[in-house]
Amino acid sequence: MSLIERYLFRQMLIPTLLAAAALFGVGLLSQSLGQLDIIIDQRQSALVFLKIIMLAMPQLANLILPISVLVAALVALNRLHTEQELVVCFAGGMSRWRLISPAMHLAILAVLVGLVVNLWIQPAAYREMRRTLYAAKTDLAATLVVEGQFTEPAPHFTVYGQTVDPDGLIHNLFIHQETATGGATTYTAKEGRIVYRDKFPILVMRQGSNQEFSDTGVLNFLSFEEYALDLRPFLNADGPIRYKSSDRYLHELFYPDLRQSFEKKNRTKLLAEGHSRLASPLYSLAFMAMALAAVVAAGFSRLGYGRRIAAIGAAAAAVRILGFAVQAACDDNVWMNALQYLIPLAATAWGFGQVFRSVERRSGWRDWMPFEMKEPKATIGAPA
């Protein structure tokens, strides 16, 4: 790129990064509000909470990057146009293609970043997030006791603790366990603490008693100084982790293992997700072309370009919403996957068509000049 092209590229790159940072901040806030139950219900640490939020962010990239490109292009091009820097470029002999080439380089860079995120970073991040959520869900030790409340962390397993010290010591502990055969066991202890042995939780109770009522009607009573209750049978293990379509790599979406019931049942949904991963980065190119159509395709105006920018912004929103609607429809109609590519490509073609459309003979680089710089037109009776 020449010096002027590098200058134009830099003028659009900085607003793009700022817009992306602002949108990622909004996405971070929305994700944090949606994951508060990790701390409230699952009683996980703030570190786990932040980890889940950050792992959820890559999926927002295919939405944030095109919007960032659109906002930054409109802001930068509008400023360059109103300050007559584009006029100087045309007056210096730059063609329209050379003028828009920095913007296209930025759009192609955004497309490549979106593809890398969609094809590799998102599935890796979502798999790790799924494992973290699974570990939080099955963390019985973290949800076993709620101070002053009866809880049922597992089926037929009721726990009560009067108070819980900051160091994890539970006072006046009560546990009631029912068996499948109709029997029941009740534990009471003055204090208890959850410890880990070989990475599995064990509840150690001290100064308590054990009352066991068997299914044959026999009551057994036992007092103890210390008793260890293995909590592994009560862990909420729902089987192996099952990855959703958002967690899968591209080859797993296009070539699923049809011997598995989930893959066989959701074959069309997996295909729709795969095509969406490939098509969604194209919206960065489409939105850049639409931004160029809003500013570069028109002549110089002292009144600004607010109406054109608002119209293009509304059109871009409509195009993206239509893309989401088509993606949802592709879950049931495989043939509609072609529309996922056609919509952004059609918007791109329209934008380039506006930028390179044929103009009247009187138009040209003079139309980009302010009124004072144009030569006066000849009038009747005036000397030539």
C-alpha positions as MATLAB code, in Angstrom:
seq = 'MSLIERYLFRQMLIPTLLAAAALFGVGLLSQSLGQLDIIIDQRQSALVFLKIIMLAMPQLANLILPISVLVAALVALNRLHTEQELVVCFAGGMSRWRLISPAMHLAILAVLVGLVVNLWIQPAAYREMRRTLYAAKTDLAATLVVEGQFTEPAPHFTVYGQTVDPDGLIHNLFIHQETATGGATTYTAKEGRIVYRDKFPILVMRQGSNQEFSDTGVLNFLSFEEYALDLRPFLNADGPIRYKSSDRYLHELFYPDLRQSFEKKNRTKLLAEGHSRLASPLYSLAFMAMALAAVVAAGFSRLGYGRRIAAIGAAAAAVRILGFAVQAACDDNVWMNALQYLIPLAATAWGFGQVFRSVERRSGWRDWMPFEMKEPKATIGAPA';
ca = [
       0.000    0.000    0.000;
       1.118    3.554   -0.696;
       1.490    6.167    2.016;
      -1.994    7.598    1.483;
      -3.533    4.120    1.464;
      -1.812    3.271    4.739;
      -3.141    6.517    6.163;
      -6.702    5.686    5.122;
      -6.331    2.149    6.505;
      -5.153    3.504    9.846;
      -7.998    5.998    9.982;
     -10.507    3.113    9.771;
      -8.597    0.531   11.812;
      -8.545    2.557   15.040;
     -12.334    3.206   15.101;
     -12.903   -0.481   14.315;
     -10.851   -1.565   17.320;
     -12.591    0.958   19.567;
     -16.044   -0.113   18.365;
     -15.168   -3.785   18.841;
     -13.887   -3.095   22.366;
     -17.069   -1.219   23.256;
     -19.313   -3.964   21.866;
     -17.297   -6.662   23.596;
     -17.778   -4.737   26.832;
     -21.540   -4.742   26.311;
     -21.424   -8.446   25.508;
     -19.350   -9.089   28.623;
     -21.966   -7.308   30.735;
     -24.839   -9.272   29.198;
     -23.014  -12.565   29.702;
     -22.231  -11.719   33.325;
     -25.892  -11.022   34.052;
     -26.886  -14.324   32.451;
     -24.387  -16.369   34.448;
     -25.074  -14.992   37.943;
     -26.700  -18.286   38.919;
     -23.204  -19.829   38.908;
     -22.459  -17.823   42.045;
     -25.967  -17.662   43.527;
     -27.245  -21.207   42.954;
     -24.087  -23.221   42.369;
     -22.040  -21.239   44.910;
     -18.950  -21.183   42.731;
     -16.025  -18.810   43.106;
     -15.622  -15.526   41.239;
     -12.752  -17.093   39.269;
     -15.070  -19.772   37.841;
     -17.649  -17.073   37.094;
     -15.142  -14.967   35.130;
     -13.826  -18.032   33.317;
     -17.293  -18.967   32.062;
     -17.981  -15.400   30.916;
     -14.732  -15.148   28.965;
     -15.221  -18.566   27.344;
     -18.651  -17.468   26.097;
     -17.314  -14.384   24.324;
     -15.910  -15.969   21.108;
     -19.405  -16.868   19.918;
     -20.293  -13.163   19.947;
     -17.437  -12.389   17.556;
     -19.459  -13.264   14.433;
     -22.009  -10.650   15.522;
     -19.674   -8.014   16.962;
     -17.054   -7.896   14.178;
     -19.423   -6.957   11.298;
     -21.135   -4.311   13.444;
     -17.741   -2.916   14.462;
     -16.678   -2.724   10.823;
     -19.911   -0.962    9.847;
     -19.798    1.589   12.668;
     -16.102    2.330   12.218;
     -16.375    2.642    8.430;
     -19.315    5.036    8.634;
     -17.615    7.177   11.264;
     -14.216    7.254    9.554;
     -15.480    7.739    6.009;
     -17.924   10.436    7.097;
     -15.112   12.335    8.839;
     -12.763   11.956    5.874;
     -15.498   13.124    3.512;
     -16.663   16.130    5.519;
     -13.055   17.254    6.078;
     -12.559   16.987    2.287;
      -9.694   14.494    2.556;
     -11.400   12.220    0.042;
     -11.731   15.228   -2.266;
      -7.984   15.685   -2.117;
      -7.479   11.999   -2.927;
      -9.660   12.250   -6.035;
      -8.054   15.533   -7.029;
      -4.667   13.839   -6.779;
      -5.738   11.263   -9.357;
      -6.693    8.315   -7.140;
      -9.198    5.962   -8.678;
     -12.195    4.753   -6.742;
     -10.680    1.306   -6.362;
      -7.472    2.704   -4.856;
      -9.561    4.875   -2.559;
     -11.617    1.973   -1.199;
      -8.799   -0.611   -1.186;
      -7.756    0.184    2.442;
     -11.363   -0.308    3.543;
     -11.518   -3.615    1.668;
      -8.249   -4.770    3.253;
      -9.765   -4.055    6.664;
     -12.966   -5.916    5.766;
     -11.051   -8.952    4.466;
      -8.958   -8.954    7.653;
     -12.190   -8.968    9.690;
     -13.488  -11.871    7.573;
     -10.339  -13.899    8.212;
     -10.442  -13.173   11.947;
     -14.098  -14.206   12.027;
     -13.312  -17.474   10.246;
     -10.491  -18.321   12.658;
     -12.748  -17.610   15.631;
     -15.690  -19.579   14.230;
     -13.723  -22.609   13.068;
     -11.249  -23.112   15.900;
     -11.484  -20.687   18.826;
     -15.247  -20.876   19.462;
     -15.558  -24.683   19.613;
     -12.454  -24.967   21.806;
     -13.735  -22.265   24.179;
     -17.255  -23.679   24.297;
     -16.013  -27.194   25.034;
     -14.013  -25.879   27.963;
     -17.011  -23.859   29.135;
     -19.221  -26.964   28.902;
     -16.755  -28.898   31.050;
     -16.619  -26.059   33.583;
     -20.414  -25.846   33.780;
     -20.633  -29.608   34.165;
     -18.125  -29.524   37.017;
     -20.070  -26.720   38.705;
     -23.339  -28.588   38.284;
     -21.951  -31.773   39.794;
     -20.125  -29.986   42.618;
     -22.188  -31.386   45.495;
     -19.761  -30.107   48.099;
     -20.352  -26.487   47.062;
     -24.148  -26.781   47.274;
     -24.492  -29.278   50.092;
     -25.305  -26.888   52.942;
     -27.173  -23.584   52.828;
     -26.978  -21.956   56.233;
     -30.244  -22.234   58.150;
     -32.127  -24.000   55.321;
     -33.167  -27.532   54.429;
     -31.718  -28.440   51.040;
     -31.976  -31.473   48.785;
     -28.713  -31.519   46.786;
     -29.510  -35.032   45.520;
     -32.705  -37.113   45.265;
     -33.844  -38.511   48.623;
     -30.980  -36.729   50.377;
     -31.900  -33.844   52.733;
     -29.326  -31.706   54.553;
     -29.625  -28.965   57.177;
     -26.898  -26.919   58.868;
     -27.662  -24.267   61.439;
     -24.569  -22.153   60.795;
     -21.491  -22.354   58.573;
     -18.237  -20.686   59.609;
     -16.059  -18.870   57.053;
     -13.543  -21.736   57.246;
     -16.244  -24.265   56.242;
     -17.088  -25.704   59.668;
     -20.788  -26.672   59.852;
     -22.597  -26.504   63.210;
     -25.632  -28.590   64.289;
     -25.740  -30.769   61.203;
     -28.768  -32.860   60.226;
     -28.863  -35.348   57.304;
     -31.731  -37.570   56.228;
     -31.191  -40.209   53.560;
     -33.859  -42.491   52.064;
     -33.135  -45.722   50.230;
     -34.888  -47.192   47.217;
     -36.189  -50.128   49.292;
     -38.070  -47.883   51.737;
     -35.441  -47.616   54.461;
     -34.030  -44.391   55.876;
     -30.933  -43.199   57.702;
     -30.681  -40.051   59.813;
     -27.422  -38.435   60.915;
     -27.104  -35.709   63.531;
     -23.806  -34.152   64.542;
     -22.613  -31.219   66.565;
     -20.263  -30.186   63.785;
     -19.061  -31.346   60.388;
     -16.674  -30.414   57.621;
     -16.307  -31.347   53.950;
     -12.868  -32.656   53.045;
     -11.441  -34.187   49.875;
      -9.722  -37.529   49.610;
      -8.444  -38.577   46.184;
     -10.369  -35.594   44.730;
     -13.714  -36.898   46.039;
     -15.766  -35.115   48.742;
     -16.265  -36.703   52.158;
     -18.331  -35.250   54.997;
     -16.596  -35.736   58.332;
     -19.053  -35.442   61.262;
     -18.082  -35.259   64.934;
     -19.992  -35.862   68.176;
     -23.187  -37.201   66.677;
     -25.453  -40.157   66.193;
     -26.759  -42.387   63.462;
     -30.323  -43.739   63.344;
     -30.993  -46.341   60.667;
     -34.489  -47.641   59.936;
     -34.223  -50.690   57.673;
     -36.869  -51.843   55.188;
     -37.657  -54.758   57.534;
     -38.732  -52.397   60.301;
     -35.617  -52.672   62.467;
     -34.282  -49.487   64.080;
     -30.536  -49.277   64.700;
     -28.988  -46.496   66.778;
     -25.313  -45.636   66.920;
     -23.499  -42.752   68.557;
     -20.058  -41.761   67.286;
     -17.228  -39.434   68.078;
     -16.273  -39.127   64.408;
     -17.936  -40.492   61.279;
     -17.016  -40.063   57.603;
     -19.830  -40.055   55.047;
     -18.791  -40.660   51.436;
     -20.626  -38.186   49.188;
     -19.755  -39.828   45.865;
     -23.065  -41.749   45.598;
     -24.935  -38.438   45.725;
     -22.971  -36.595   43.086;
     -25.239  -35.334   40.337;
     -23.613  -37.196   37.468;
     -25.863  -37.242   34.429;
     -23.487  -39.307   32.328;
     -20.764  -38.038   30.014;
     -20.705  -34.477   28.748;
     -22.789  -34.066   25.593;
     -21.532  -31.335   23.295;
     -24.053  -29.108   21.542;
     -23.800  -27.884   17.957;
     -22.046  -24.673   19.103;
     -19.325  -26.794   20.740;
     -18.409  -28.831   17.675;
     -15.695  -28.317   15.077;
     -16.519  -27.884   11.420;
     -15.802  -31.476   10.393;
     -18.088  -32.703   13.203;
     -20.891  -30.483   11.893;
     -20.631  -31.537    8.244;
     -19.718  -35.185    8.876;
     -21.380  -36.232   12.140;
     -21.328  -39.762   13.451;
     -24.819  -40.902   12.442;
     -24.520  -43.957   14.672;
     -25.127  -41.624   17.626;
     -28.741  -40.776   18.368;
     -28.131  -37.039   18.886;
     -26.241  -36.635   15.599;
     -28.819  -38.628   13.677;
     -31.720  -36.659   15.148;
     -30.126  -33.222   14.647;
     -28.434  -33.767   11.296;
     -30.021  -30.704    9.614;
     -29.318  -28.462   12.625;
     -25.655  -29.438   12.564;
     -25.462  -28.613    8.859;
     -27.107  -25.233    9.450;
     -24.590  -24.447   12.191;
     -21.690  -25.451    9.941;
     -22.825  -23.237    7.069;
     -23.452  -20.379    9.513;
     -19.857  -20.651   10.748;
     -18.626  -20.157    7.176;
     -21.173  -17.534    6.091;
     -21.346  -15.208    9.099;
     -17.866  -13.639    8.587;
     -19.014  -12.498    5.127;
     -21.185   -9.866    6.819;
     -18.027   -7.876    7.604;
     -17.392   -7.575    3.858;
     -21.067   -6.821    3.171;
     -21.304   -4.109    5.822;
     -18.100   -2.459    4.587;
     -19.480   -2.367    1.041;
     -22.726   -0.846    2.329;
     -20.801    1.779    4.317;
     -18.815    2.693    1.198;
     -22.078    2.974   -0.714;
     -23.414    5.382    1.911;
     -20.482    7.813    1.735;
     -18.163    7.221   -1.209;
     -20.892    6.583   -3.779;
     -22.402   10.036   -3.259;
     -21.033   13.468   -4.037;
     -19.809   16.062   -1.588;
     -22.479   17.561    0.645;
     -22.110   20.406    3.137;
     -25.271   19.275    4.911;
     -23.694   16.028    6.033;
     -24.633   12.438    5.395;
     -26.883   11.713    8.357;
     -29.820   10.472    6.291;
     -27.727    8.176    4.130;
     -25.898    6.798    7.168;
     -29.176    6.183    9.004;
     -30.652    4.473    5.943;
     -27.610    2.234    5.508;
     -27.604    1.411    9.226;
     -31.246    0.347    9.034;
     -30.572   -1.654    5.865;
     -27.604   -3.422    7.515;
     -29.747   -4.307   10.529;
     -32.440   -5.687    8.222;
     -29.873   -7.756    6.315;
     -28.466   -9.259    9.520;
     -31.906  -10.015   10.946;
     -32.824  -11.696    7.674;
     -29.649  -13.763    7.994;
     -30.660  -14.915   11.471;
     -34.128  -15.814   10.208;
     -32.689  -17.844    7.340;
     -30.300  -19.630    9.702;
     -33.222  -20.612   11.928;
     -35.185  -21.814    8.904;
     -32.229  -23.942    7.781;
     -32.689  -26.138   10.865;
     -35.579  -27.783    9.031;
     -34.741  -27.076    5.373;
     -31.325  -28.121    4.103;
     -31.765  -26.436    0.710;
     -32.017  -23.007    2.373;
     -28.382  -23.153    3.493;
     -27.407  -21.553    0.185;
     -29.275  -18.424    1.303;
     -26.895  -18.045    4.241;
     -24.175  -17.206    1.708;
     -26.426  -15.428   -0.788;
     -27.662  -12.744    1.621;
     -24.256  -11.240    2.562;
     -22.920  -11.708   -0.982;
     -25.964   -9.903   -2.413;
     -25.478   -7.030    0.035;
     -21.797   -6.873   -0.958;
     -22.660   -6.809   -4.664;
     -25.201   -4.040   -4.094;
     -22.672   -1.945   -2.179;
     -20.010   -2.305   -4.864;
     -22.606   -1.599   -7.508;
     -23.368    1.718   -5.838;
     -19.690    2.615   -5.513;
     -18.818    1.791   -9.139;
     -22.103    2.684  -10.761;
     -21.946    4.598  -14.040;
     -22.125    8.372  -13.648;
     -23.075   11.144  -16.006;
     -20.427   12.708  -18.131;
     -20.428   15.897  -16.087;
     -19.651   13.950  -12.905;
     -16.186   12.960  -11.893;
     -13.630   14.169   -9.456;
     -15.021   17.744   -9.726;
     -18.213   16.604   -7.974;
     -16.107   15.803   -4.932;
     -14.796   19.372   -4.738;
     -16.494   21.987   -2.573;
     -18.468   24.659   -4.353;
     -15.775   27.331   -4.034;
     -13.213   25.177   -5.879;
     -15.367   24.545   -8.957;
     -14.998   26.680  -12.074;
     -17.938   29.045  -12.661;
     -20.292   28.075  -15.449;
     -20.507   30.302  -18.495;
     -23.658   32.442  -18.760;
     -25.360   34.026  -21.779;
     -23.745   37.290  -22.697;
     -20.716   36.736  -20.563;
     -17.265   36.646  -22.174;
     -15.895   33.226  -22.839;
];
